Amino acid sequence: MAYDVAAVRAHFPALAEGAAHFDSPGGSQVPDVVADAVAGTLRSAVANRGVRTAAERRADEIVVEARRAMADLLGGTPGGIVFGRSMTQLTYDMARALAKDWGPGDEVVVSSLDHDANIRPWLQAAESRGATVRWAEFDPGTGELDVAAVAAVLTGRTRLVAVTAASNLLGTRPDIPEIAARVHAAGARLYVDGVHLTPHDLVDVGRLGADFYACSPYKFLGPHLGVLAADPSLLETIDPDKLLPASDAVPERFELGTLPYELLAGTTAAVDFLAGLVPGTGGTRRERLAGSMAALERHENAMLDRLDSGLAEIAGITVHGAPHRRRTPTTLFSVDGVAPADGYAFLAARGVNAPAGTFYALECSRRLGLGDTGAIRAGVAPYTDESDVDRLLKGVRELRG
């Protein structure tokens, strides 16, 4: 069946406010079923996980179902799904845990294409252990991080490589499977930031070759939360700092304190919503996700093509990166003579939410020559329709005067 964007939009109460949302790379709007799942959990009796009372069993079921849902979404294993407050928090926790085995002479590789959440934790962890940091630099002309750029900084002392699956600033998608092959050949592990890729593609952590894959449900229609996926056998080899009475089991030993059950219920609902974007398809949830995500990709690419074509017709617009390359539906652009923050405010006043900045991809913005100011970013989401794109283009034309 075809992708019905009008039917999808009907599930998003926030759209009734009237704004055209291009701010989804920073956090998507939430469908009614996700809000209902969160509220329903808060209205129900819930306690610490256990088997004696209904409240305990409900909590346990929520956690188990959320792990299954995320495993289906990422092509992973429920026993390897770790929940945390955010991707940033999970990455800091994992960096500290892995760094226990590092020392002088060991090396860590980071990429200038990445969000700072996949840079700073590794830099700081390496510094704490006297390890060396090496940088893989992307091409500012194309926005591409070539496999060769990563391979060039790998050595026999490389312990970990951190790289994004898709740039949150440009949408650029590095060749993660090939990077993984090079990293593993060097005897190192690969930590992939999948925050910006997960909303737009059917992820398979095994096919990607990621040892660790981190993402954020609030970027794919869910609540504010972080998720880390890894092979349970790998997690068994890592000893994070934890409270003495806390479970030593995997993945529980990586989860600090009581989990936010209501947010886990909302995460399961978000995955189920994604699996049902194209109604009428049967099969397992993973199979339904495959069909829905394929249809979503076609829809989002059509909206992106409309946006890119429209921007190309407006004089004084600079689109950063290479729009013709395969990327997530994200466009970063500057307007001649207009400060990004002023352009953002101008569009916002017209009901078009297209924020400006570096969006924590500070190293990327600097390498692009945009400094600490950045540019305007427009991201397409499952609820973006042609009228949204046309409103953005109209606003940019008016901004140009």
Buried (B, 14 or more C-beta within 10 A) or exposed (E): EEBBBEEBBEBBEBBEEEBBBBBBBBEBBBBBBBBEBBEEBEEBEBBEBEEEEEBBBBBBEBBBBBBBBBBBBBBBBBBBBBBBBBBBBBBBBBBBBBBBEBEEEBBBBBBBBBBBBBBBBBBBBBEEBEBBBBEBBBBBEBBBBBBEBBBEBBEEBBBBBBBBBBBBBBBBBBBBEBBBBBBBEBEBBBBBBBBBBBBBBBBBBEEBBBBBBBBBBBBBBBBBBBBBBBBBEEBBEBEBEBEEEBEEEBBBBBBBEEBBBBBBBBBBBBBBBBBBBBEEBEEEBBEBBBBBBBBBBEBBBBBBEBBBEBBEEBEEBEBBBBBEEEBBBBBBBBBEEBEBBEBBEBBBEBBBBBBBBBBBBBBBBBBBEBEEEBBBBBBBBBBBBEEBBBBBBBBBBEBBE
